[in-house]
C-alpha cells in the first residue's frame, strides 16, 4: 500500500510528500486498514521515491537500448525565484507509435552558456546510453542553445 501511495498520490496526483505526515491522512489510512503503518515523510523522500526513480530509469534505459534512432528536445530556463533548470525529453517510435519521455529535469545554477549546456546534454546522452542514436535535437532559437549544439556537433 505504501508503494501505491507513492505511485498514485504523490507522483500520479502531484500531492506533496508531506501528506504522509498529515494526521487526517493517517487517520483515513487507519480507517481503511488499522494494521497498516504509513512510513514517515523522510522514508518516503529518501528511500521510497529514489528507489522508484531508479526503477523507472532502468526501465527507460532498457527501452532506449532497443531503439536505433531518437530525437531530443531541450530547454534551459530560470523561474521567477531565480532557480534555473534544464529539461530534456527523448522521442522515438515503438512499433510505429510515437513515444516521448522526460529523461532529465535538473537544477542548472549559474550561467546558461553554450558550453555548460553542451556538457549537460552530453552527460544526459551518456547517462541514458543513447550515444550514436541521437538524430535530432530540437531547442528554442536562443543563442546559447545554438552554441551548445555547435559545440556538440562541431566534429560532424
C-alpha positions in Angstrom: 0.0 0.0 0.0 2.9 2.4 0.7 4.1 2.0 -2.9 0.6 2.7 -4.2 0.5 5.9 -2.2 3.9 7.0 -3.6 3.0 6.0 -7.2 -0.6 7.1 -7.3 -1.0 10.0 -4.9 2.4 11.6 -4.6 3.7 11.0 -8.1 0.4 10.5 -10.0 -1.6 13.2 -8.4 1.3 15.5 -7.6 0.5 15.7 -4.0 3.2 16.8 -1.6 5.3 14.2 0.2 4.3 15.9 3.5 0.8 14.4 3.1 2.1 11.2 4.7 2.6 13.1 7.9 -0.9 14.7 7.9 -2.9 13.4 10.8 -6.2 13.3 8.8 -4.5 11.3 6.0 -3.0 8.9 8.5 -6.5 8.5 10.1 -8.0 7.8 6.7 -5.4 5.1 6.1 -6.1 3.6 9.5 -9.9 3.6 8.7 -9.1 1.6 5.6 -6.7 -0.8 7.3 -6.0 -0.4 11.1 -2.9 -2.6 10.8 -1.2 -0.5 8.1 1.6 1.8 9.2 2.5 4.5 6.8 6.2 5.3 6.6 7.3 8.8 7.6 8.0 11.6 5.2 11.8 11.1 5.4 11.5 7.4 4.5 9.2 8.3 1.5 11.6 11.1 0.4 14.9 9.5 0.9 14.2 5.8 0.3 10.9 5.0 -1.5 10.9 7.8 -4.1 14.6 7.3 -5.0 14.1 3.5 -5.4 11.1 4.3 -7.6 13.1 6.7 -9.7 15.9 4.2 -10.1 13.4 1.5 -11.2 11.8 3.8 -13.7 15.2 4.9 -15.1 16.3 1.3 -15.5 13.1 0.6 -17.4 13.7 3.6 -19.7 17.3 2.8 -20.3 16.3 -0.8 -21.3 13.6 0.6 -23.6 16.0 3.0 -25.3 18.6 0.2 -25.7 16.2 -1.4 -28.2 16.0 1.8 -30.3 18.4 2.8 -33.0 17.1 6.4 -33.5 16.0 9.0 -31.1 15.4 12.7 -31.0 15.7 15.1 -28.1 14.1 18.3 -27.1 15.9 20.5 -24.6 15.3 23.8 -22.9 17.0 25.8 -20.1 15.2 28.5 -18.2 15.0 30.4 -14.9 11.9 30.7 -12.8 10.6 33.8 -11.0 12.6 32.9 -7.9 15.9 32.8 -10.0 16.1 29.0 -9.9 17.5 27.7 -13.1 16.6 24.3 -14.7 17.4 22.2 -17.7 14.8 19.8 -19.2 15.5 17.1 -21.8 12.9 14.9 -23.4 13.6 11.9 -25.6 11.3 10.9 -28.6 11.3 7.7 -30.5 8.9 5.2 -32.1 7.8 1.9 -30.6 6.2 -0.4 -33.2 5.2 2.7 -35.2 3.7 4.5 -32.2 5.4 7.8 -31.2 6.8 7.7 -27.6 8.1 10.6 -25.6 9.7 10.5 -22.1 11.2 13.1 -19.8 14.8 11.9 -19.2 16.2 14.9 -17.4 14.9 17.7 -15.3 17.8 19.2 -13.4 18.8 22.2 -11.4 21.0 24.3 -13.6 22.5 27.0 -11.4 24.9 29.6 -12.8 25.3 31.0 -16.2 23.4 29.3 -19.1 26.4 29.3 -21.5 26.5 27.2 -24.6 29.5 25.2 -23.2 27.7 24.4 -19.9 24.5 23.4 -21.8 26.5 21.2 -24.2 28.3 19.5 -21.3 25.0 18.8 -19.5 23.3 17.5 -22.7 26.3 15.2 -23.4 26.0 14.0 -19.8 22.3 13.1 -20.3 23.0 11.3 -23.5 25.7 9.3 -21.9 23.6 8.6 -18.8 20.9 7.1 -20.9 23.4 5.3 -23.2 22.0 6.9 -26.4 25.3 8.0 -27.9 25.2 7.4 -31.7 21.4 7.2 -31.6 20.5 10.9 -31.4 19.4 12.1 -34.9 17.9 15.5 -33.9 17.9 17.9 -31.0 15.2 20.5 -31.0 15.6 23.6 -28.9 14.4 27.2 -28.9 16.3 29.7 -31.0 18.3 31.1 -28.1 21.9 31.8 -29.0 23.2 29.7 -26.0 21.3 26.7 -27.3 22.6 27.2 -30.8 26.1 27.5 -29.4 25.6 24.3 -27.4 24.7 22.3 -30.5 27.6 23.8 -32.4 29.9 22.6 -29.7 28.3 19.2 -29.6 28.3 18.6 -33.3 31.3 20.6 -34.4 33.2 17.4 -35.5 30.4 16.0 -37.6 
